[in-house]
Structures are given as structure tokens and as C-alpha cells.
Amino acid sequence: MARIDELLAAGRTFSFEFFPPKSPAARATLAHTLQELQPLQPSFVSVTYGAGGSTREWTHELVVGMLHTTTLNPMAHLTCVGHTRLDLAEILVRYRRAGVDNVLCLGGDPPRDSDVVPGELTHASELVHLARAIGGMSVGVAAHPLTHPRSTDRATDRRWLAAKLQEADFAITQFFFRVAEYVELVEDLAALGCHKPVLPGIMPITNISSVARMGELAGYPVPSEVVARFDGLEDDPDAVRREGVAIATELCEGLLAIGAPGLHFITLNQSRATRQIYAELGLSPATTA
């Protein structure tokens, strides 16, 4: 495996995000997706963690399975919600013993309509500190271009983000659709003396209603000018996909042009859109290595 901080120090990274499947059909879909994306030789891949630890074992199984049965370089997501400090320490130690070198530390949100307890650690920064105490892993955190949904204001949000990022190695953003939002985020952090790499999260739109719903949950409404590009396409899934790929490609081109340290594709366990964007950008294993 390769530590992500070392990869970023060496140059631009390209990475993919997956979620742990919960059914035989979903596992088959992901296996096919991995077969199609592995030849692109991503710098690393990440595996999400279900709310309240609901995918604790599935996430571990997928991360460790990738490590031992593929050429992929996996990073585990981990959230504070629903866990004691000892739980989290045990999870991190278990990953280290399995040879996993990368973790994304998140605060997390409890599942809706659930009795899952908040957790002994309240903020992602506390989990970053715990991961550092255990040692041996490259540590990332999440960033929200428009501020975290629970933040009271932008200035406060940026101060909290800068503080947790100073102890971490890098950040990955929630998905967004405007280059200017990324630029403002990075500039705000720089003004606070924080210059750690911030990887933009890219969500290719293949279903406008599902992305809009996820945006609402994440506190990031899909911009009106993006929604307008799908007018009249609602009954044509192929046209929606083509437009979604075009929007994501334009965003990636803009981000690469301003010097973003990489691109992190949120795949939703599908490969087609990501492969098409790669082709549009002229990327290949040779150009991303």
C-alpha cells in the first residue's frame, strides 16, 4: 500500500469512492465495477462507513479484501457516531494490523429515526487525534465547500476545518458543481494559515432527483444552472447521463486548470460515468501515474 500523504507529496492523485454492498446483487455489481475501474490505476480508493456504524464489518471486509485481492490502494472511512473511544481505537488498530495505511476521519450523523447514541467522541478532530495517537496511518478529513450543514456561519466553519486539517494530512470535499466554491474554500483555508491538500469530490449526475436528494441531506442544494441543463431530459436516462458526464468533465477541467491536487470521484458503485469522464479528460494510467 501507499500512504495518501506521500502520494500527494509526489504529485496529483486520482481516486474513486465506493460504498459497501448489502446484498448479493449489490456485491456482484460492485465486483463488476471494480473490474472495470481497476485498469485505470487510481492512486487510491475509499470505502464509506454507514451511519452509526451500520456497515462496520462490511466496510472492513471490503477494505481488507481490496488490499489482499486487488491492486487497489484502499482507504477506510470511519465515523464517531455510535462508538465509544475504545470501539474506535480497536477499529483503527484492526486496520493497522491488516496493513491498511489510510483512514478518513468523520464526525458522522446518526441514522434518522434511530436510537443510535451520538458517540463518545463528538467531532472528527477528536478522531483525527486518536488516529494520530495510534500512529502509522495517513489521515484525511472531510470538507464542505459551502460550509458544514451544522455550522452557524462560514467564518466559524472555516476555523473549525482549518484546525482539524492542521492535524490531518489532507481533506476530501463533499460533492459540488462550481469551481469558484472550491477556490473560495482553499483561499479561506490559506488565509487561516492552512495549506494542506484539499481534494475535490466529483459526483457525476446520472439521476438528477437522487443527486438533488443527496444534496439536501448534505446541506448542498444542486445549483439552479445545473438543474436547468436537465430540463426536458427527465424521460431520457441516456441523455441525462450524457449531460451529467459533460457537467462533471467541465468541472474537472476547471479544477485541474487551477491546480487542484487531484480528483476524487464518488462512483455510487458504478463505473460507466467515471470511465467516460476519464476518456473526456484524456486520462489514462500513463497520465495519472
N, C-alpha and C positions, 0 to 999 in steps of 0.2 A: 504493500500500500504506500501511498504518498500523502503526506500531510498537506492540507489545502493552503496553509500559510506559506509553505515552501513553494508550492505550485504558483501562487500569486506573486511571490517574490521573483520567480523566474520569468513571468510573462502573463499574458491574457489566458483566462480559463473559459471553457465552455462546459456546461453541466446540465444534467436533467434531474427532474424531481418525480418521484413515484409515490403511490400510497399502497399500504399492504392490502392485498385482496382478501376477501372474507368468504368466498365461495369457490367451488371447483371451477366454475365457468370463468370467474374473475381471475383465478390463478392461471388458467390457460391463456386468457387474453394478455396478462402481464408477461408470461413466458414468451409469447409471440412478439410482444413489443420489445422486450429485451434483446431478442434475437435480431430484430431489425435495427435497433439503435446501437448495439454494441460495436458494429463495424465503424461507426462514426468516431470511435475512440474518445469519448468525453473525458475531460480532466477528472471529473468525479461525478457521482450520482448521489442523490439523497432520498431518504425514505421517511415519510411523515409519521407522526405519532398521534393516535386518536385521542379525542377529548377525554380527559380524566383517566388516561392510561388504558383506554378501551382496546387498544391494539398493541399493548406492551409486548406480548410474546410474538405476535405476527410481525411487528416491526423488527424485533431482534432476529427472528428466523430469516426474514428477507435480507437484512443487512449482512448477517454472517453467511447466509447462503450465497449471496453475491460475491463475498470475499473469497470463498473457497471453491466456487464452481464457475466463475466467470472471470473475465479480465477487467471488470469494472472496479472502480475505487469508491466504495460506499461511505456515506456519512449518515449517521443516525440522528434523527430529530428526537428531542426529549423535552417534556413539559413538566412544570412544577405541580400542576393541579392534580389533586387526588393522591399525592405521595408524601410520605414523611421524608425527612432529610436522609435517614438511613436507607429507605427504599431507593432514593435517587443515587446515593453513593454505591449501593450494591449493583444497580443497573450500569453505572459508569465503569465500575471495576470489572463487571462481567464482560462488557465490551472490550476493555483493555486486554483482558485475558484471552479473548477470542482473536485479538490482533487488529481491532478496529481503531483507527488513528484519528477519526474526525467526528465531531458532535456539534449539533446546532442546538443551543440552549434557548428555550422558550418559556415564557410565563404560562401561556395556555389559558383556555377558558373552559369552565365546567360544562358538561353536556346540558342542553336545555331540558327542562322537566326531569332533572336528575337529582338524586340525593348525594352525589359525589361531593366530598368535603373539599374546600379550597386547596388544602395542602399546607405543609409546614413552612415551605418557602413561598414568599409572596410575589417576588419579582424575578425576572430572568437573570438579572445581575447577580442575585444570590446563587443561582445555579451555575453561572459562569465561575463564580468564586469557588464553588465546590469542585467543579471540574478541574480548575487550576490546582486546587489542593491535592487532588488525586494524581494529577500530572500525566504527561505522556501523550496528550491529545491536542490537536488543533481545534480551537473553539470558535464557533460562529454564533451570531445573534441575528434576530430579525429587525428590519427597519420598515417604517411606513412612510412613503413619500409625502402623504398629506397629513401626517401625524397619526398616532395610535388612537383607535376609537374611544378609549377611556381617558385620553389626555384632555386637560382643561383648556390648553391653548398651545399654539405652535412653539413658542419660546420655551415653555416648560418641557414639552415633548422632546425638543432637540437637546436640551440639557441632560435629560434622563438617558437619551440614546447615546450621546457622546460619552457619558460616564460609563455605561455598560460596555460600549465599544472600545474604550480605552483599555479595559482588561481583557477583551476578546481579541481575536486575530482579524476578523472580517465580519461583514454583515451581508445578508441577502434581503432584498426588499420584497414586500408584498407586491403583487402584480399592479401595473399602472399602464397608462396609454399615452402619456405626454412626456417628451424628452425634457421639457422645462421643469417638470416636477422632480425629476431625478437630479437635474442640475441644481435646483434650489436646495434639495436635501444635502447634497455633497458640499455646496458652498456654506450652508448653515453650520455643518459639522466642522468645516475648515476654520470658520470664524471662531469656533469654540476650541480650536487647537487640536482637533481630532482629524487625522489624515489616514485612518485605516481604510483598506479597500472595501467598497460597497458594491456588491454585485446586483445588477438589476434583475428582478424577477419578470419573466416574459410569459404571459398567458395567451396563447393563440385562441382566438374565438372560433369555436366550431358550432356553438349553440348559444345564441345571444341571450335567451332567457335564463339559462343556467349561469352564465357569467355574471349577468346582472344580479342574480340572486346571491351569488358568492360575494359580489361587490358590496351588497347591502350588509351581509354578515360581517365583512371585513371593515366596514365603515368607509368604503371607497366606491361611490357611485360611478358607473361607467359614463364617461363624458358624453354629452349630447351629440357632439360632432362625430363620435364613433358610432353611437346608436343610429344616427341618421344615415350612415353608409350602408345599413342593412335594410333600409326602407324598401318594401316591395319584394324582399327576398325570403320572407318568412316561410313560404311554401316550397322553397328550393334549397334543400340541405347542401347540395354541391356548390351552389352559388354562395351560400353563407360561408362555407369552408374556404372557398377561394378568396372571398373578401377578408375573412379573418386572417388568412395567411398573408395577404397583401398588407394589412394594417400592422401585423406583427413584424413583417420584414422591414417596413418603413421605420418602425420604432427601433429595431435592431440597427439599421443603417445609421440612424441619427445618433444612437448611443455609442456605437463604435467610432463614429466620426469625432465625437467629443472626448474620446479616450477612456471610455468605461473599461474597467479591468477585466470584464468578462460578461457572459450572458448566462443566465440560469433559466432553463425552460421548464415550466410547470406543465407536464405532459398529460396529466389525468390518465396515465397508464395507456395512452395511445401514441403511436409513432408517426402517423402519416403527416400531420401538420408540422411537427418538428423537422422531419426529413425534408419536407418541401421548403421550409424556411432556410434550412441549411443549403439546399440547392440554389435558392434565390440569392443567398448571400455569397455564394461561391466558396463555401467552406468545405473542407474535406479533412481527413486525418492528417494529411501533409501540412495543411494551412493552420490547423489548430494545435499541432504538436508543439 
